[in-house]
Amino acid sequence: MCAQIDYNAVAAGAAVVASVAAIVGLILESRRSRFSVGLDAMMKQDEIWSSDRMTQARKAAALALRDNKPSDEIDDVLDFFEFLGYLVRRRGVDEFLVWHSYFYWLHRYKTLAAGYIATYQQRDPTVWVDMLALHKKMVEIEKHERGGSDAGLLLSPEDTQKFFKEEIGE
């Protein structure tokens, strides 16, 4: 006796397999597309970060932080990181790409502007919350990737002076 093949069942099974393959393909394409869009956003952020206007704002912010004088340029730099934090929170950019590209500056500006940020947040507790969350996340990544500790992230006076010289251009 020969078993008969149920072609309807075979066709239904093939349809299920094709549907699953299509869904997997869509998920992979969506991830690839999201990464590509995030990469484009990071490239645009890098253009802003490296622009003459931002370079001047960074210089003025570093001078203001060094001399302990509040300045709108500090806001400009912190606002840049606020937007990056927003992009990371909304999964618009990859957090490891942000860590790789901006941790050095984010950590230094956030650390050196901590008093300025705290004073500003007394008036408006919502200001720079995405930047602060971004910093916290980037510190976690930094410690994990480099095997460091909180103590290892403290800025020495020499680190601080070197950073100011780099940003100010001395």
C-alpha positions, 0 to 999 in steps of 0.5 A: 500500500502506498501512502498518498501525499496530501498536496494541500498539507504540503502547500500549506507547510510551504506557505508557512515556511515562506511566511516565516522566511519573509518575516525574518527577512523583514526583521533583518532588513529593518535592523539593517535599515535602522543601523544605516539611518542611525549611521547617517544621523551620527555622521550629521552629528559629527559634522555639527561637532566638528563645525566651526560654530561648534568648535568655537562654542566648545572653546568658549565652553572650555574657557568658561568651565576652566574659569568657572564662569557660566556661559551660553556656550556651555549650554550649546555643548550640553545641548549637543549631548542632550540630543545624542542622548535623545537619539540613543533613548529613542534607539535612533542611533547605536549606543556603542557607536555613540560611546566609541565616538563621543565618550571622551568629550561627553565624560569630560564636559559632563564631569567638569560642568556638574556644578553648572548642571546642578545649579541649572536643574534647580530651576528646571529639573528637566534640562539635560536629562537625556544627556545625564542618562546618556552619560550614565549609559556611556560610563557603564559601557566604558567600564564594561569594555575597558574593565575599568571602575568608577575610580578609574574614570575620575579626572585628575588635575592633569587630565583636566588641564590637558582637556582644556588645552585641547579644547581651547587650542593652547 
